[in-house]
Amino acid sequence: MWNLWIERFVSFMRKRNFSQRTLKDYTSHLCFFFRFLDSQHVETISQVTKDVLRDYQTSLYYYERKGKKLSFDTQYGKLTVVKSFFRFLTREDYLPYNPAADLELPRRKKNLPRRILSPREVLAILEAPSGDTPLELRDRAILEVLYSTGVRNMELRNLTLFDADLKGGQLRIRDGKRKKERIVPLGECAVRYLRRYLRNGRPHLVQSSAQTLLFVSKNGRQITSANLIWMVKKYLKRTKIGKEITPHSFRHSCATHMLKGKADLRHIQELLGHASVQTTQIYTKVELSNLKEVHKRCHPRQKMDSTR
C-alpha cells in the first residue's frame, strides 16, 4: 500500500525535473518513514496526524545507526521529504489538510564552502596545461570555463557546440539543476582558450561529425565526472599547491572572488543558477571569515596584545 504512494509521489517529482539521484534519496527517506508508521500500527495516510509526525521527529532524534545518532543534516533531510510528501498529498486532494504544515525542522549547521583557491592559486592551475597537444588545449579551455562561469561538473560535461556563443561572449547552460536553463557570461580569457581548443584541439579528438559535445574525451566520447575530477587533480599536482580540490572548487572560488570584487549577490546568484539568494549568501560568510583573519593580523589592538 505504501509503495503506491511512493510511486505517485515520485511520478509527480519526476514531472518537475528532479534528478534520478534526488528521486532515489526521496524514495529512501519515504521508505524509512513508512517503516516507522508500520511500527506505530498506522495503516493509512489519513491516520497520520500532527502527533504521529511529532513522534516521528522524536524518533529520528534518538535513532542510532551503528552506535551513532543521526546528524541534524540527516534528520533535516528526512523531515524535509516528509513535509514535501504531505504538501503533495494536499495539493493533489488526497488529503483535506496538511498535518506536516507546522512540523519544525531542526537547525542545520551551515558549513562554509571548503577548498577555496586564492586568485594566484587559480592562475597557477589554469597555466598548468601549457602545451599545444589536443588534450592540453582542451584541458586549458575546460579550466578557464570552470573558473570564468562557475558551472557545475555535470553542466560543463553536457555543453554542446551550440551552447557556446564565442562572439557574444556567453554560454547557455541547458542542463542545470531541475533542468533549468540560464545564460552566463564567458570571460575574454575563456573565449580565447576556447577558440584555440576548437581550432587546434577538438578536431583531433572528435571521431564523428555528428558529435556535438563541446568537450570530449581522448576517444571522442563524453567526459565522465571521474575524468573531470582526475584531470583537475593532475594539474593541481603539477602546481604543488597543498590543497585537495575538485572541479567544484572553481565554482566556489569564482563566487568568492567576484564577491570580493564587489559583485552584487543577486548577480552571483544568477551566475551560479541558485534558486534562492539564501543559498548564495553562504559566500558572504566566507568573506566574513576572511575579514576576521585580516582583522586579527592587521588591527593595531591585536598587535598590541600579541606583543605582551
C-alpha positions in Angstrom: 0.0 0.0 0.0 2.8 2.4 0.9 4.5 1.6 -2.4 1.6 3.1 -4.3 2.1 6.4 -2.5 5.8 6.3 -3.3 5.1 5.7 -7.0 2.6 8.6 -7.1 4.9 11.0 -5.3 8.0 10.0 -7.4 6.0 10.4 -10.6 4.9 13.9 -9.5 8.5 14.9 -8.7 9.8 13.4 -12.0 7.5 15.8 -13.9 9.2 18.6 -12.0 12.6 17.5 -13.4 14.2 16.3 -10.2 17.3 14.3 -10.9 17.4 10.5 -10.6 19.7 10.8 -7.6 17.2 13.1 -5.8 14.3 10.7 -6.6 16.3 7.8 -5.2 17.0 9.8 -1.9 13.4 10.8 -1.6 12.3 7.2 -2.0 14.7 6.0 0.6 13.6 8.6 3.1 9.9 7.8 2.5 10.5 4.1 3.0 12.2 4.9 6.3 9.1 7.0 7.3 6.7 4.3 6.3 8.6 1.7 8.3 8.0 4.0 11.3 4.3 4.2 10.5 4.2 0.4 10.4 5.8 0.2 13.9 3.1 2.6 15.2 0.3 0.5 13.6 -0.7 3.4 11.3 -2.3 1.7 8.3 -3.5 4.6 6.1 -2.2 8.1 5.2 -5.4 9.6 6.6 -4.4 8.3 10.1 -1.2 10.4 10.1 -1.8 13.3 12.5 0.4 16.1 13.9 1.1 13.9 16.9 2.3 11.0 14.8 4.6 13.3 12.9 6.0 14.7 16.2 6.6 11.2 17.4 8.5 10.5 14.1 10.6 13.6 14.7 11.4 12.5 18.2 12.3 9.0 17.0 14.7 10.5 14.5 16.4 12.4 17.3 17.0 9.2 19.3 17.6 6.9 16.4 21.0 5.3 16.3 22.8 3.7 13.3 25.8 1.6 14.1 26.0 3.2 17.6 25.8 6.8 16.3 22.9 9.2 16.3 21.7 10.7 13.1 23.2 14.1 12.4 21.0 17.1 12.3 21.6 17.3 8.5 20.3 13.7 8.1 17.3 14.5 10.3 16.6 17.6 8.3 16.7 15.7 5.0 14.3 13.0 6.2 11.8 15.5 7.6 12.0 17.8 4.5 11.0 14.8 2.3 8.0 14.1 4.7 6.9 17.7 4.5 7.2 17.7 0.7 5.2 14.4 0.6 2.3 15.8 2.6 2.3 19.0 0.7 1.9 16.9 -2.5 -0.9 14.9 -0.9 -2.9 18.1 0.0 -2.2 19.8 -3.4 -3.5 16.7 -5.2 -6.5 16.5 -2.9 -5.5 13.1 -1.4 -5.9 14.7 2.0 -8.1 17.6 3.1 -5.4 19.3 5.2 -1.6 19.1 5.7 -0.7 17.6 9.1 3.0 18.4 8.4 2.5 22.1 7.8 3.6 23.1 11.2 6.4 20.5 11.5 9.5 22.3 12.6 12.8 21.3 11.0 16.0 21.0 13.1 18.5 23.8 12.5 21.3 22.8 10.2 24.8 23.8 10.6 25.7 25.8 7.6 29.2 24.7 6.6 31.3 27.2 4.7 32.5 26.2 1.3 35.8 24.5 1.6 38.8 24.2 -0.7 38.6 27.8 -2.0 41.6 28.8 -4.0 43.3 32.2 -4.0 43.4 34.1 -7.3 47.2 33.3 -7.5 46.5 29.6 -6.9 43.8 29.6 -9.6 46.1 31.2 -12.1 48.8 28.6 -11.4 46.4 25.8 -12.1 45.0 27.5 -15.2 48.5 27.8 -16.6 49.5 24.2 -15.7 48.3 22.7 -19.1 50.8 24.8 -21.1 51.4 22.5 -24.1 49.8 22.5 -27.6 48.6 18.9 -27.7 44.8 18.5 -28.3 44.3 17.3 -24.7 46.2 20.1 -23.1 44.3 22.7 -25.3 41.1 21.0 -24.2 42.1 21.0 -20.5 43.1 24.6 -20.5 39.8 25.6 -22.1 37.9 23.5 -19.5 39.7 25.1 -16.6 39.1 28.5 -17.9 35.4 27.9 -18.4 35.1 26.4 -14.9 36.6 29.4 -13.3 35.0 32.0 -15.6 31.4 30.8 -15.3 31.3 28.7 -12.1 29.4 25.9 -13.9 28.9 22.6 -12.2 30.7 19.4 -13.2 27.7 17.9 -15.0 26.7 21.3 -16.6 30.2 21.5 -18.2 30.2 17.9 -19.5 26.8 18.4 -21.1 27.7 21.5 -23.0 27.3 21.4 -26.8 28.9 23.4 -29.6 25.6 25.3 -29.9 25.7 26.4 -26.3 28.9 28.4 -26.7 28.4 31.9 -28.2 32.0 33.0 -28.5 31.2 36.1 -30.5 28.7 37.2 -27.9 30.9 36.0 -25.0 28.3 33.9 -23.3 27.4 30.3 -22.5 24.0 28.6 -22.4 23.5 26.1 -19.6 20.6 23.9 -20.5 21.1 21.1 -18.0 21.3 22.9 -14.7 19.6 21.6 -11.6 15.9 20.7 -12.3 16.7 21.2 -16.0 16.6 25.0 -15.5 18.2 26.9 -18.3 20.4 30.0 -17.8 22.8 32.2 -19.8 26.1 33.1 -18.2 28.8 35.4 -19.4 32.0 33.9 -20.7 35.1 36.0 -19.9 37.6 37.1 -22.6 40.3 34.6 -21.5 37.9 31.7 -21.5 36.7 32.7 -25.0 40.4 32.9 -26.2 41.3 29.5 -25.0 38.0 28.0 -26.2 38.8 29.3 -29.7 42.3 27.7 -29.6 40.7 24.4 -28.5 38.0 24.4 -31.1 40.5 25.3 -33.8 43.5 23.1 -32.9 42.4 20.6 -30.3 38.8 19.3 -30.8 39.2 18.3 -34.5 41.8 15.8 -33.4 39.6 14.3 -30.7 36.3 14.1 -32.4 35.7 10.9 -34.4 32.3 11.7 -35.9 31.0 14.9 -37.5 27.7 14.1 -35.7 29.4 14.6 -32.3 28.1 17.9 -30.9 29.5 17.9 -27.4 31.8 20.8 -26.7 34.3 18.9 -24.6 35.1 15.3 -25.5 37.4 12.7 -24.2 40.6 11.5 -25.9 38.4 8.8 -27.6 35.8 11.4 -28.8 33.2 10.4 -26.2 31.6 12.3 -23.4 33.9 13.1 -20.5 32.8 11.4 -17.3 32.6 13.0 -13.9 35.5 10.9 -12.7 37.6 12.0 -15.8 37.0 15.7 -14.9 37.9 15.2 -11.3 41.1 13.3 -12.2 42.1 16.0 -14.7 41.8 18.8 -12.1 43.9 16.8 -9.6 46.5 16.1 -12.3 47.1 19.8 -12.9 46.9 20.6 -9.2 49.7 18.1 -8.6 51.9 20.0 -11.2 51.5 23.2 -9.2 52.4 21.7 -5.9 49.6 23.6 -4.2 48.9 21.9 -0.9 45.1 21.7 -1.2 42.6 19.0 -2.1 40.3 20.4 -4.7 37.7 19.2 -7.2 36.1 20.9 -10.2 33.5 22.3 -7.8 36.3 24.3 -6.1 36.4 26.6 -9.1 32.7 27.3 -8.6 33.3 28.3 -5.0 36.4 30.3 -5.9 34.7 32.1 -8.8 31.8 33.2 -6.5 34.1 34.2 -3.6 36.4 36.2 -5.8 33.5 38.0 -7.5 32.1 38.9 -4.1 35.5 40.3 -3.1 35.3 42.4 -6.3 32.1 43.9 -5.1 29.7 42.0 -7.3 26.1 42.1 -6.3 24.8 39.0 -4.6 21.9 38.7 -7.0 24.3 38.7 -9.9 26.3 35.9 -8.4 23.0 34.0 -7.7 22.1 34.3 -11.4 25.6 33.2 -12.5 25.6 30.1 -10.3 21.9 29.2 -11.0 20.8 29.2 -7.4 17.1 29.0 -6.9 17.3 31.2 -3.8 19.6 34.0 -2.9 19.8 32.4 0.6 22.0 29.7 -1.0 24.3 32.3 -2.4 24.6 34.1 0.9 26.9 31.4 2.2 29.7 33.3 0.3 29.2 36.4 2.4 30.1 34.2 5.4 33.3 33.1 3.6 34.0 36.8 3.2 33.4 37.4 6.9 35.7 34.6 7.9 38.4 36.2 5.7 37.7 39.5 7.4 38.3 38.0 10.8 41.7 36.7 9.7 42.6 40.1 8.3 41.4 41.8 11.5 43.4 39.6 13.7 46.5 40.1 11.6 46.3 43.8 10.9 44.3 45.6 13.6 46.6 47.7 15.9 44.9 46.4 19.1 45.5 42.8 18.0 49.2 43.6 17.5 49.4 45.3 20.9 48.0 42.2 22.6 50.3 39.9 20.7 53.5 41.7 21.9 52.8 41.1 25.6 
